[in-house]
Amino acid sequence: MTKLLQEAITQLQQLPDDTQDAIASRLLAELQDEVQWDAQFAATTEQQWQAMADQVRQDIATGNVMPLDTIL
């Protein structure tokens, strides 16, 4: 376990039980989301990556995108 995670757990232990449970629920949901994202990412085929890249190139060529510095 990293020092930062240990510090977070130490601080969490000082909180009331209901607050600990609420934070634990959010953390577990985040971990599950990460597992699902990793699985989805790993299952993406080369053909799918190529299709996404082609779509981005087409969007750029047709002007259907905005530079980030214009929206930030």
N, CA, C and O atoms as a Tripos MOL2 file, in Angstrom:
@<TRIPOS>MOLECULE
protein
  288   287    72     0     0
PROTEIN
NO_CHARGES

@<TRIPOS>ATOM
      1 N           0.8560   -1.1750    0.0000 N.3       1 MET1
      2 CA          0.0000    0.0000    0.0000 C.3       1 MET1
      3 C           0.8980    1.2320    0.0000 C.2       1 MET1
      4 O           1.9170    1.2770    0.6880 O.2       1 MET1
      5 N           0.5040    2.2120   -0.7730 N.am      2 THR2
      6 CA          1.3060    3.4300   -0.8410 C.3       2 THR2
      7 C           1.1070    4.2760    0.4190 C.2       2 THR2
      8 O           0.1400    4.1080    1.1620 O.2       2 THR2
      9 N           2.0500    5.1830    0.6280 N.am      3 LYS3
     10 CA          1.9440    6.0760    1.7830 C.3       3 LYS3
     11 C           0.7150    6.9730    1.6690 C.2       3 LYS3
     12 O           0.0450    7.2470    2.6640 O.2       3 LYS3
     13 N           0.4240    7.4240    0.4620 N.am      4 LEU4
     14 CA         -0.7220    8.3120    0.2790 C.3       4 LEU4
     15 C          -2.0250    7.5900    0.5920 C.2       4 LEU4
     16 O          -2.8950    8.1450    1.2620 O.2       4 LEU4
     17 N          -2.1670    6.3560    0.1140 N.am      5 LEU5
     18 CA         -3.3680    5.5980    0.4120 C.3       5 LEU5
     19 C          -3.4790    5.3160    1.9020 C.2       5 LEU5
     20 O          -4.5690    5.3920    2.4690 O.2       5 LEU5
     21 N          -2.3680    4.9930    2.5350 N.am      6 GLN6
     22 CA         -2.3900    4.7510    3.9790 C.3       6 GLN6
     23 C          -2.8100    6.0090    4.7340 C.2       6 GLN6
     24 O          -3.5620    5.9330    5.7060 O.2       6 GLN6
     25 N          -2.3240    7.1630    4.2860 N.am      7 GLU7
     26 CA         -2.7080    8.4310    4.9120 C.3       7 GLU7
     27 C          -4.2040    8.6790    4.7620 C.2       7 GLU7
     28 O          -4.8650    9.1120    5.7050 O.2       7 GLU7
     29 N          -4.7380    8.4020    3.5630 N.am      8 ALA8
     30 CA         -6.1710    8.5860    3.3320 C.3       8 ALA8
     31 C          -6.9820    7.6750    4.2450 C.2       8 ALA8
     32 O          -7.9750    8.1100    4.8280 O.2       8 ALA8
     33 N          -6.5750    6.4320    4.3730 N.am      9 ILE9
     34 CA         -7.2870    5.4860    5.2350 C.3       9 ILE9
     35 C          -7.2110    5.9210    6.6880 C.2       9 ILE9
     36 O          -8.1960    5.8330    7.4210 O.2       9 ILE9
     37 N          -6.0610    6.3820    7.0980 N.am     10 THR10
     38 CA         -5.9130    6.8660    8.4760 C.3      10 THR10
     39 C          -6.8800    8.0180    8.7530 C.2      10 THR10
     40 O          -7.5140    8.0650    9.8070 O.2      10 THR10
     41 N          -6.9870    8.9360    7.8070 N.am     11 GLN11
     42 CA         -7.9100   10.0580    7.9840 C.3      11 GLN11
     43 C          -9.3590    9.5950    7.9470 C.2      11 GLN11
     44 O         -10.1920   10.0950    8.7040 O.2      11 GLN11
     45 N          -9.6630    8.6480    7.0760 N.am     12 LEU12
     46 CA        -11.0270    8.1220    6.9950 C.3      12 LEU12
     47 C         -11.4500    7.4620    8.2960 C.2      12 LEU12
     48 O         -12.6130    7.5520    8.6890 O.2      12 LEU12
     49 N         -10.5220    6.8040    8.9620 N.am     13 GLN13
     50 CA        -10.8370    6.1180   10.2180 C.3      13 GLN13
     51 C         -11.2770    7.0820   11.3060 C.2      13 GLN13
     52 O         -11.8920    6.6680   12.2880 O.2      13 GLN13
     53 N         -10.9720    8.3460   11.1460 N.am     14 GLN14
     54 CA        -11.3480    9.3590   12.1350 C.3      14 GLN14
     55 C         -12.7790    9.8530   11.9280 C.2      14 GLN14
     56 O         -13.3300   10.5390   12.7890 O.2      14 GLN14
     57 N         -13.3770    9.5100   10.8000 N.am     15 LEU15
     58 CA        -14.7130   10.0060   10.4660 C.3      15 LEU15
     59 C         -15.7940    9.1100   11.0560 C.2      15 LEU15
     60 O         -15.5320    7.9540   11.3880 O.2      15 LEU15
     61 N         -17.0070    9.6390   11.1880 N.am     16 PRO16
     62 CA        -18.1260    8.8120   11.6560 C.3      16 PRO16
     63 C         -18.3700    7.6490   10.6940 C.2      16 PRO16
     64 O         -18.0410    7.7280    9.5100 O.2      16 PRO16
     65 N         -18.9470    6.5810   11.2160 N.am     17 ASP17
     66 CA        -19.1670    5.3730   10.4300 C.3      17 ASP17
     67 C         -19.9680    5.6250    9.1600 C.2      17 ASP17
     68 O         -19.6260    5.0930    8.1030 O.2      17 ASP17
     69 N         -21.0260    6.4240    9.2420 N.am     18 ASP18
     70 CA        -21.8440    6.6650    8.0560 C.3      18 ASP18
     71 C         -21.0660    7.4100    6.9780 C.2      18 ASP18
     72 O         -21.2650    7.1670    5.7880 O.2      18 ASP18
     73 N         -20.1940    8.3040    7.3820 N.am     19 THR19
     74 CA        -19.3510    9.0180    6.4180 C.3      19 THR19
     75 C         -18.3330    8.0680    5.8080 C.2      19 THR19
     76 O         -18.0730    8.1240    4.6060 O.2      19 THR19
     77 N         -17.7520    7.1930    6.6310 N.am     20 GLN20
     78 CA        -16.8170    6.1970    6.1110 C.3      20 GLN20
     79 C         -17.4970    5.3180    5.0690 C.2      20 GLN20
     80 O         -16.9300    5.0430    4.0120 O.2      20 GLN20
     81 N         -18.7240    4.8780    5.3750 N.am     21 ASP21
     82 CA        -19.4550    4.0220    4.4520 C.3      21 ASP21
     83 C         -19.7720    4.7460    3.1450 C.2      21 ASP21
     84 O         -19.6930    4.1530    2.0700 O.2      21 ASP21
     85 N         -20.1230    6.0060    3.2360 N.am     22 ALA22
     86 CA        -20.4390    6.7770    2.0340 C.3      22 ALA22
     87 C         -19.2000    6.9140    1.1450 C.2      22 ALA22
     88 O         -19.2830    6.7510   -0.0730 O.2      22 ALA22
     89 N         -18.0770    7.2080    1.7480 N.am     23 ILE23
     90 CA        -16.8350    7.3350    0.9810 C.3      23 ILE23
     91 C         -16.4120    5.9790    0.4260 C.2      23 ILE23
     92 O         -15.9510    5.8900   -0.7120 O.2      23 ILE23
     93 N         -16.5660    4.9270    1.2200 N.am     24 ALA24
     94 CA        -16.2240    3.5830    0.7590 C.3      24 ALA24
     95 C         -17.0840    3.1810   -0.4320 C.2      24 ALA24
     96 O         -16.5840    2.5620   -1.3720 O.2      24 ALA24
     97 N         -18.3610    3.5210   -0.4080 N.am     25 SER25
     98 CA        -19.2460    3.2050   -1.5300 C.3      25 SER25
     99 C         -18.7970    3.9050   -2.7980 C.2      25 SER25
    100 O         -18.7870    3.3020   -3.8710 O.2      25 SER25
    101 N         -18.4250    5.1760   -2.6830 N.am     26 ARG26
    102 CA        -17.9440    5.9180   -3.8530 C.3      26 ARG26
    103 C         -16.6420    5.3320   -4.3720 C.2      26 ARG26
    104 O         -16.4460    5.2130   -5.5820 O.2      26 ARG26
    105 N         -15.7570    4.9670   -3.4610 N.am     27 LEU27
    106 CA        -14.4710    4.3850   -3.8550 C.3      27 LEU27
    107 C         -14.6690    3.0400   -4.5540 C.2      27 LEU27
    108 O         -14.0390    2.7760   -5.5790 O.2      27 LEU27
    109 N         -15.5310    2.1980   -4.0130 N.am     28 LEU28
    110 CA        -15.7960    0.9040   -4.6340 C.3      28 LEU28
    111 C         -16.4300    1.0700   -6.0180 C.2      28 LEU28
    112 O         -16.1040    0.3210   -6.9390 O.2      28 LEU28
    113 N         -17.3200    2.0320   -6.1690 N.am     29 ALA29
    114 CA        -17.9210    2.3000   -7.4720 C.3      29 ALA29
    115 C         -16.8570    2.7660   -8.4630 C.2      29 ALA29
    116 O         -16.8700    2.3670   -9.6270 O.2      29 ALA29
    117 N         -15.9560    3.5950   -8.0090 N.am     30 GLU30
    118 CA        -14.8680    4.0810   -8.8630 C.3      30 GLU30
    119 C         -13.9590    2.9320   -9.2830 C.2      30 GLU30
    120 O         -13.5390    2.8580  -10.4380 O.2      30 GLU30
    121 N         -13.6600    2.0460   -8.3580 N.am     31 LEU31
    122 CA        -12.8300    0.8850   -8.6820 C.3      31 LEU31
    123 C         -13.5130   -0.0180   -9.6980 C.2      31 LEU31
    124 O         -12.8630   -0.5060  -10.6230 O.2      31 LEU31
    125 N         -14.8020   -0.2470   -9.5440 N.am     32 GLN32
    126 CA        -15.5500   -1.0690  -10.4920 C.3      32 GLN32
    127 C         -15.5610   -0.4180  -11.8710 C.2      32 GLN32
    128 O         -15.4100   -1.1000  -12.8840 O.2      32 GLN32
    129 N         -15.7370    0.8840  -11.9070 N.am     33 ASP33
    130 CA        -15.7150    1.6100  -13.1700 C.3      33 ASP33
    131 C         -14.3530    1.4580  -13.8460 C.2      33 ASP33
    132 O         -14.2770    1.2960  -15.0640 O.2      33 ASP33
    133 N         -13.2970    1.5100  -13.0680 N.am     34 GLU34
    134 CA        -11.9370    1.3540  -13.6040 C.3      34 GLU34
    135 C         -11.7440   -0.0370  -14.2030 C.2      34 GLU34
    136 O         -11.1440   -0.1790  -15.2690 O.2      34 GLU34
    137 N         -12.2500   -1.0590  -13.5230 N.am     35 VAL35
    138 CA        -12.1580   -2.4280  -14.0340 C.3      35 VAL35
    139 C         -12.9120   -2.5450  -15.3590 C.2      35 VAL35
    140 O         -12.4110   -3.1430  -16.3110 O.2      35 VAL35
    141 N         -14.1090   -1.9750  -15.4190 N.am     36 GLN36
    142 CA        -14.9030   -2.0370  -16.6440 C.3      36 GLN36
    143 C         -14.2180   -1.2820  -17.7830 C.2      36 GLN36
    144 O         -14.2090   -1.7460  -18.9230 O.2      36 GLN36
    145 N         -13.6510   -0.1280  -17.4730 N.am     37 TRP37
    146 CA        -12.9520    0.6560  -18.4890 C.3      37 TRP37
    147 C         -11.7550   -0.1280  -19.0230 C.2      37 TRP37
    148 O         -11.5440   -0.1900  -20.2340 O.2      37 TRP37
    149 N         -10.9750   -0.7240  -18.1290 N.am     38 ASP38
    150 CA         -9.8160   -1.5040  -18.5620 C.3      38 ASP38
    151 C         -10.2360   -2.6560  -19.4660 C.2      38 ASP38
    152 O          -9.5800   -2.9210  -20.4740 O.2      38 ASP38
    153 N         -11.3120   -3.3380  -19.1200 N.am     39 ALA39
    154 CA        -11.7990   -4.4580  -19.9280 C.3      39 ALA39
    155 C         -12.2720   -3.9730  -21.2960 C.2      39 ALA39
    156 O         -11.9740   -4.5950  -22.3160 O.2      39 ALA39
    157 N         -12.9940   -2.8820  -21.3170 N.am     40 GLN40
    158 CA        -13.4870   -2.3380  -22.5830 C.3      40 GLN40
    159 C         -12.3220   -1.8770  -23.4540 C.2      40 GLN40
    160 O         -12.3100   -2.1180  -24.6610 O.2      40 GLN40
    161 N         -11.3650   -1.2270  -22.8520 N.am     41 PHE41
    162 CA        -10.1940   -0.7420  -23.5810 C.3      41 PHE41
    163 C          -9.4170   -1.9230  -24.1680 C.2      41 PHE41
    164 O          -9.0100   -1.8870  -25.3290 O.2      41 PHE41
    165 N          -9.2160   -2.9620  -23.3640 N.am     42 ALA42
    166 CA         -8.4700   -4.1360  -23.8150 C.3      42 ALA42
    167 C          -9.2010   -4.8760  -24.9370 C.2      42 ALA42
    168 O          -8.5630   -5.5100  -25.7780 O.2      42 ALA42
    169 N         -10.5220   -4.7990  -24.9540 N.am     43 ALA43
    170 CA        -11.3140   -5.5130  -25.9610 C.3      43 ALA43
    171 C         -11.4350   -4.7480  -27.2750 C.2      43 ALA43
    172 O         -11.9520   -5.2830  -28.2560 O.2      43 ALA43
    173 N         -10.9690   -3.5150  -27.3030 N.am     44 THR44
    174 CA        -11.0560   -2.7160  -28.5140 C.3      44 THR44
    175 C         -10.0740   -3.2570  -29.5500 C.2      44 THR44
    176 O          -8.8830   -3.4090  -29.2790 O.2      44 THR44
    177 N         -10.5930   -3.5430  -30.7270 N.am     45 THR45
    178 CA         -9.7620   -4.1380  -31.7800 C.3      45 THR45
    179 C          -9.0080   -3.0630  -32.5500 C.2      45 THR45
    180 O          -9.3470   -1.8800  -32.4920 O.2      45 THR45
    181 N          -7.9990   -3.4900  -33.2570 N.am     46 GLU46
    182 CA         -7.2380   -2.5760  -34.1160 C.3      46 GLU46
    183 C          -8.1630   -1.9310  -35.1470 C.2      46 GLU46
    184 O          -8.0080   -0.7550  -35.4760 O.2      46 GLU46
    185 N          -9.1140   -2.6960  -35.6490 N.am     47 GLN47
    186 CA        -10.0640   -2.1740  -36.6290 C.3      47 GLN47
    187 C         -10.9340   -1.0680  -36.0120 C.2      47 GLN47
    188 O         -11.2290   -0.0710  -36.6720 O.2      47 GLN47
    189 N         -11.3380   -1.2430  -34.7620 N.am     48 GLN48
    190 CA        -12.1290   -0.2100  -34.0880 C.3      48 GLN48
    191 C         -11.3030    1.0500  -33.8700 C.2      48 GLN48
    192 O         -11.7980    2.1580  -34.0750 O.2      48 GLN48
    193 N         -10.0300    0.8910  -33.4510 N.am     49 TRP49
    194 CA         -9.1550    2.0570  -33.2590 C.3      49 TRP49
    195 C          -8.9980    2.8010  -34.5870 C.2      49 TRP49
    196 O          -9.0390    4.0300  -34.6340 O.2      49 TRP49
    197 N          -8.8190    2.0350  -35.6600 N.am     50 GLN50
    198 CA         -8.6440    2.6580  -36.9710 C.3      50 GLN50
    199 C          -9.9000    3.4120  -37.3820 C.2      50 GLN50
    200 O          -9.8120    4.5110  -37.9280 O.2      50 GLN50
    201 N         -11.0640    2.8350  -37.1260 N.am     51 ALA51
    202 CA        -12.3260    3.4990  -37.4650 C.3      51 ALA51
    203 C         -12.4810    4.7990  -36.6810 C.2      51 ALA51
    204 O         -12.9260    5.8080  -37.2290 O.2      51 ALA51
    205 N         -12.1140    4.7770  -35.3950 N.am     52 MET52
    206 CA        -12.2020    6.0080  -34.5920 C.3      52 MET52
    207 C         -11.2350    7.0680  -35.1130 C.2      52 MET52
    208 O         -11.5870    8.2440  -35.2060 O.2      52 MET52
    209 N         -10.0180    6.6510  -35.4510 N.am     53 ALA53
    210 CA         -9.0380    7.5940  -35.9810 C.3      53 ALA53
    211 C          -9.5210    8.1750  -37.3070 C.2      53 ALA53
    212 O          -9.3830    9.3750  -37.5460 O.2      53 ALA53
    213 N         -10.0830    7.3350  -38.1650 N.am     54 ASP54
    214 CA        -10.6200    7.8180  -39.4360 C.3      54 ASP54
    215 C         -11.7290    8.8330  -39.2110 C.2      54 ASP54
    216 O         -11.8050    9.8420  -39.9140 O.2      54 ASP54
    217 N         -12.5920    8.5690  -38.2320 N.am     55 GLN55
    218 CA        -13.6840    9.5000  -37.9360 C.3      55 GLN55
    219 C         -13.1430   10.8390  -37.4540 C.2      55 GLN55
    220 O         -13.6430   11.8920  -37.8490 O.2      55 GLN55
    221 N         -12.1340   10.8030  -36.6110 N.am     56 VAL56
    222 CA        -11.5260   12.0480  -36.1170 C.3      56 VAL56
    223 C         -10.9160   12.8240  -37.2720 C.2      56 VAL56
    224 O         -11.1030   14.0360  -37.3800 O.2      56 VAL56
    225 N         -10.1880   12.1280  -38.1340 N.am     57 ARG57
    226 CA         -9.5920   12.8120  -39.2910 C.3      57 ARG57
    227 C         -10.6740   13.4530  -40.1700 C.2      57 ARG57
    228 O         -10.5050   14.5690  -40.6620 O.2      57 ARG57
    229 N         -11.7720   12.7410  -40.3570 N.am     58 GLN58
    230 CA        -12.8740   13.2810  -41.1590 C.3      58 GLN58
    231 C         -13.4840   14.5000  -40.4810 C.2      58 GLN58
    232 O         -13.7720   15.4980  -41.1410 O.2      58 GLN58
    233 N         -13.6820   14.4260  -39.1750 N.am     59 ASP59
    234 CA        -14.2380   15.5700  -38.4370 C.3      59 ASP59
    235 C         -13.3220   16.7820  -38.5420 C.2      59 ASP59
    236 O         -13.7960   17.9080  -38.6920 O.2      59 ASP59
    237 N         -12.0340   16.5600  -38.4630 N.am     60 ILE60
    238 CA        -11.0760   17.6710  -38.5870 C.3      60 ILE60
    239 C         -11.1440   18.2550  -39.9930 C.2      60 ILE60
    240 O         -11.1870   19.4730  -40.1640 O.2      60 ILE60
    241 N         -11.1520   17.3840  -40.9980 N.am     61 ALA61
    242 CA        -11.1690   17.8400  -42.3900 C.3      61 ALA61
    243 C         -12.4260   18.6300  -42.7290 C.2      61 ALA61
    244 O         -12.3700   19.5610  -43.5320 O.2      61 ALA61
    245 N         -13.5470   18.2780  -42.1380 N.am     62 THR62
    246 CA        -14.8140   18.9650  -42.4420 C.3      62 THR62
    247 C         -15.0940   20.1280  -41.4980 C.2      62 THR62
    248 O         -16.1100   20.8100  -41.6310 O.2      62 THR62
    249 N         -14.2010   20.3510  -40.5520 N.am     63 GLY63
    250 CA        -14.3730   21.4670  -39.6330 C.3      63 GLY63
    251 C         -15.3760   21.2160  -38.5270 C.2      63 GLY63
    252 O         -15.9020   22.1610  -37.9390 O.2      63 GLY63
    253 N         -15.6440   19.9650  -38.2400 N.am     64 ASN64
    254 CA        -16.6250   19.6260  -37.2040 C.3      64 ASN64
    255 C         -16.0190   19.5390  -35.8050 C.2      64 ASN64
    256 O         -16.6180   18.9500  -34.9050 O.2      64 ASN64
    257 N         -14.8610   20.1110  -35.6240 N.am     65 VAL65
    258 CA        -14.2160   20.1340  -34.3100 C.3      65 VAL65
    259 C         -13.7780   21.5590  -34.0030 C.2      65 VAL65
    260 O         -13.6190   22.3820  -34.9050 O.2      65 VAL65
    261 N         -13.5860   21.8370  -32.7230 N.am     66 MET66
    262 CA        -13.1170   23.1450  -32.2910 C.3      66 MET66
    263 C         -11.8020   22.9720  -31.5650 C.2      66 MET66
    264 O         -11.6670   22.0450  -30.7650 O.2      66 MET66
    265 N         -10.8290   23.8270  -31.8120 N.am     67 PRO67
    266 CA         -9.5890   23.7640  -31.0400 C.3      67 PRO67
    267 C          -9.8730   23.9680  -29.5550 C.2      67 PRO67
    268 O         -10.7180   24.7860  -29.1900 O.2      67 PRO67
    269 N          -9.1770   23.2350  -28.7060 N.am     68 LEU68
    270 CA         -9.4140   23.3480  -27.2690 C.3      68 LEU68
    271 C          -9.2130   24.7700  -26.7520 C.2      68 LEU68
    272 O          -9.9410   25.2140  -25.8640 O.2      68 LEU68
    273 N          -8.2450   25.4750  -27.2930 N.am     69 ASP69
    274 CA         -8.0000   26.8200  -26.7860 C.3      69 ASP69
    275 C          -9.1330   27.7870  -27.0760 C.2      69 ASP69
    276 O          -9.1580   28.8750  -26.5020 O.2      69 ASP69
    277 N         -10.0700   27.4340  -27.9430 N.am     70 THR70
    278 CA        -11.2280   28.2990  -28.2030 C.3      70 THR70
    279 C         -12.3750   28.0290  -27.2410 C.2      70 THR70
    280 O         -13.2960   28.8400  -27.1370 O.2      70 THR70
    281 N         -12.3360   26.9170  -26.5460 N.am     71 ILE71
    282 CA        -13.4410   26.5950  -25.6240 C.3      71 ILE71
    283 C         -13.0240   26.6490  -24.1590 C.2      71 ILE71
    284 O         -13.8730   26.5560  -23.2730 O.2      71 ILE71
    285 N         -11.7510   26.7950  -23.8970 N.am     72 LEU72
    286 CA        -11.2870   26.8600  -22.5100 C.3      72 LEU72
    287 C         -11.2250   28.2660  -21.9950 C.2      72 LEU72
    288 O         -10.8530   28.4850  -20.8420 O.2      72 LEU72
@<TRIPOS>BOND
     1     1     2 1
     2     2     3 1
     3     3     4 2
     4     3     5 am
     5     5     6 1
     6     6     7 1
     7     7     8 2
     8     7     9 am
     9     9    10 1
    10    10    11 1
    11    11    12 2
    12    11    13 am
    13    13    14 1
    14    14    15 1
    15    15    16 2
    16    15    17 am
    17    17    18 1
    18    18    19 1
    19    19    20 2
    20    19    21 am
    21    21    22 1
    22    22    23 1
    23    23    24 2
    24    23    25 am
    25    25    26 1
    26    26    27 1
    27    27    28 2
    28    27    29 am
    29    29    30 1
    30    30    31 1
    31    31    32 2
    32    31    33 am
    33    33    34 1
    34    34    35 1
    35    35    36 2
    36    35    37 am
    37    37    38 1
    38    38    39 1
    39    39    40 2
    40    39    41 am
    41    41    42 1
    42    42    43 1
    43    43    44 2
    44    43    45 am
    45    45    46 1
    46    46    47 1
    47    47    48 2
    48    47    49 am
    49    49    50 1
    50    50    51 1
    51    51    52 2
    52    51    53 am
    53    53    54 1
    54    54    55 1
    55    55    56 2
    56    55    57 am
    57    57    58 1
    58    58    59 1
    59    59    60 2
    60    59    61 am
    61    61    62 1
    62    62    63 1
    63    63    64 2
    64    63    65 am
    65    65    66 1
    66    66    67 1
    67    67    68 2
    68    67    69 am
    69    69    70 1
    70    70    71 1
    71    71    72 2
    72    71    73 am
    73    73    74 1
    74    74    75 1
    75    75    76 2
    76    75    77 am
    77    77    78 1
    78    78    79 1
    79    79    80 2
    80    79    81 am
    81    81    82 1
    82    82    83 1
    83    83    84 2
    84    83    85 am
    85    85    86 1
    86    86    87 1
    87    87    88 2
    88    87    89 am
    89    89    90 1
    90    90    91 1
    91    91    92 2
    92    91    93 am
    93    93    94 1
    94    94    95 1
    95    95    96 2
    96    95    97 am
    97    97    98 1
    98    98    99 1
    99    99   100 2
   100    99   101 am
   101   101   102 1
   102   102   103 1
   103   103   104 2
   104   103   105 am
   105   105   106 1
   106   106   107 1
   107   107   108 2
   108   107   109 am
   109   109   110 1
   110   110   111 1
   111   111   112 2
   112   111   113 am
   113   113   114 1
   114   114   115 1
   115   115   116 2
   116   115   117 am
   117   117   118 1
   118   118   119 1
   119   119   120 2
   120   119   121 am
   121   121   122 1
   122   122   123 1
   123   123   124 2
   124   123   125 am
   125   125   126 1
   126   126   127 1
   127   127   128 2
   128   127   129 am
   129   129   130 1
   130   130   131 1
   131   131   132 2
   132   131   133 am
   133   133   134 1
   134   134   135 1
   135   135   136 2
   136   135   137 am
   137   137   138 1
   138   138   139 1
   139   139   140 2
   140   139   141 am
   141   141   142 1
   142   142   143 1
   143   143   144 2
   144   143   145 am
   145   145   146 1
   146   146   147 1
   147   147   148 2
   148   147   149 am
   149   149   150 1
   150   150   151 1
   151   151   152 2
   152   151   153 am
   153   153   154 1
   154   154   155 1
   155   155   156 2
   156   155   157 am
   157   157   158 1
   158   158   159 1
   159   159   160 2
   160   159   161 am
   161   161   162 1
   162   162   163 1
   163   163   164 2
   164   163   165 am
   165   165   166 1
   166   166   167 1
   167   167   168 2
   168   167   169 am
   169   169   170 1
   170   170   171 1
   171   171   172 2
   172   171   173 am
   173   173   174 1
   174   174   175 1
   175   175   176 2
   176   175   177 am
   177   177   178 1
   178   178   179 1
   179   179   180 2
   180   179   181 am
   181   181   182 1
   182   182   183 1
   183   183   184 2
   184   183   185 am
   185   185   186 1
   186   186   187 1
   187   187   188 2
   188   187   189 am
   189   189   190 1
   190   190   191 1
   191   191   192 2
   192   191   193 am
   193   193   194 1
   194   194   195 1
   195   195   196 2
   196   195   197 am
   197   197   198 1
   198   198   199 1
   199   199   200 2
   200   199   201 am
   201   201   202 1
   202   202   203 1
   203   203   204 2
   204   203   205 am
   205   205   206 1
   206   206   207 1
   207   207   208 2
   208   207   209 am
   209   209   210 1
   210   210   211 1
   211   211   212 2
   212   211   213 am
   213   213   214 1
   214   214   215 1
   215   215   216 2
   216   215   217 am
   217   217   218 1
   218   218   219 1
   219   219   220 2
   220   219   221 am
   221   221   222 1
   222   222   223 1
   223   223   224 2
   224   223   225 am
   225   225   226 1
   226   226   227 1
   227   227   228 2
   228   227   229 am
   229   229   230 1
   230   230   231 1
   231   231   232 2
   232   231   233 am
   233   233   234 1
   234   234   235 1
   235   235   236 2
   236   235   237 am
   237   237   238 1
   238   238   239 1
   239   239   240 2
   240   239   241 am
   241   241   242 1
   242   242   243 1
   243   243   244 2
   244   243   245 am
   245   245   246 1
   246   246   247 1
   247   247   248 2
   248   247   249 am
   249   249   250 1
   250   250   251 1
   251   251   252 2
   252   251   253 am
   253   253   254 1
   254   254   255 1
   255   255   256 2
   256   255   257 am
   257   257   258 1
   258   258   259 1
   259   259   260 2
   260   259   261 am
   261   261   262 1
   262   262   263 1
   263   263   264 2
   264   263   265 am
   265   265   266 1
   266   266   267 1
   267   267   268 2
   268   267   269 am
   269   269   270 1
   270   270   271 1
   271   271   272 2
   272   271   273 am
   273   273   274 1
   274   274   275 1
   275   275   276 2
   276   275   277 am
   277   277   278 1
   278   278   279 1
   279   279   280 2
   280   279   281 am
   281   281   282 1
   282   282   283 1
   283   283   284 2
   284   283   285 am
   285   285   286 1
   286   286   287 1
   287   287   288 2
@<TRIPOS>SUBSTRUCTURE
     1 MET1         2 RESIDUE 1 A MET
     2 THR2         6 RESIDUE 1 A THR
     3 LYS3        10 RESIDUE 1 A LYS
     4 LEU4        14 RESIDUE 1 A LEU
     5 LEU5        18 RESIDUE 1 A LEU
     6 GLN6        22 RESIDUE 1 A GLN
     7 GLU7        26 RESIDUE 1 A GLU
     8 ALA8        30 RESIDUE 1 A ALA
     9 ILE9        34 RESIDUE 1 A ILE
    10 THR10       38 RESIDUE 1 A THR
    11 GLN11       42 RESIDUE 1 A GLN
    12 LEU12       46 RESIDUE 1 A LEU
    13 GLN13       50 RESIDUE 1 A GLN
    14 GLN14       54 RESIDUE 1 A GLN
    15 LEU15       58 RESIDUE 1 A LEU
    16 PRO16       62 RESIDUE 1 A PRO
    17 ASP17       66 RESIDUE 1 A ASP
    18 ASP18       70 RESIDUE 1 A ASP
    19 THR19       74 RESIDUE 1 A THR
    20 GLN20       78 RESIDUE 1 A GLN
    21 ASP21       82 RESIDUE 1 A ASP
    22 ALA22       86 RESIDUE 1 A ALA
    23 ILE23       90 RESIDUE 1 A ILE
    24 ALA24       94 RESIDUE 1 A ALA
    25 SER25       98 RESIDUE 1 A SER
    26 ARG26      102 RESIDUE 1 A ARG
    27 LEU27      106 RESIDUE 1 A LEU
    28 LEU28      110 RESIDUE 1 A LEU
    29 ALA29      114 RESIDUE 1 A ALA
    30 GLU30      118 RESIDUE 1 A GLU
    31 LEU31      122 RESIDUE 1 A LEU
    32 GLN32      126 RESIDUE 1 A GLN
    33 ASP33      130 RESIDUE 1 A ASP
    34 GLU34      134 RESIDUE 1 A GLU
    35 VAL35      138 RESIDUE 1 A VAL
    36 GLN36      142 RESIDUE 1 A GLN
    37 TRP37      146 RESIDUE 1 A TRP
    38 ASP38      150 RESIDUE 1 A ASP
    39 ALA39      154 RESIDUE 1 A ALA
    40 GLN40      158 RESIDUE 1 A GLN
    41 PHE41      162 RESIDUE 1 A PHE
    42 ALA42      166 RESIDUE 1 A ALA
    43 ALA43      170 RESIDUE 1 A ALA
    44 THR44      174 RESIDUE 1 A THR
    45 THR45      178 RESIDUE 1 A THR
    46 GLU46      182 RESIDUE 1 A GLU
    47 GLN47      186 RESIDUE 1 A GLN
    48 GLN48      190 RESIDUE 1 A GLN
    49 TRP49      194 RESIDUE 1 A TRP
    50 GLN50      198 RESIDUE 1 A GLN
    51 ALA51      202 RESIDUE 1 A ALA
    52 MET52      206 RESIDUE 1 A MET
    53 ALA53      210 RESIDUE 1 A ALA
    54 ASP54      214 RESIDUE 1 A ASP
    55 GLN55      218 RESIDUE 1 A GLN
    56 VAL56      222 RESIDUE 1 A VAL
    57 ARG57      226 RESIDUE 1 A ARG
    58 GLN58      230 RESIDUE 1 A GLN
    59 ASP59      234 RESIDUE 1 A ASP
    60 ILE60      238 RESIDUE 1 A ILE
    61 ALA61      242 RESIDUE 1 A ALA
    62 THR62      246 RESIDUE 1 A THR
    63 GLY63      250 RESIDUE 1 A GLY
    64 ASN64      254 RESIDUE 1 A ASN
    65 VAL65      258 RESIDUE 1 A VAL
    66 MET66      262 RESIDUE 1 A MET
    67 PRO67      266 RESIDUE 1 A PRO
    68 LEU68      270 RESIDUE 1 A LEU
    69 ASP69      274 RESIDUE 1 A ASP
    70 THR70      278 RESIDUE 1 A THR
    71 ILE71      282 RESIDUE 1 A ILE
    72 LEU72      286 RESIDUE 1 A LEU
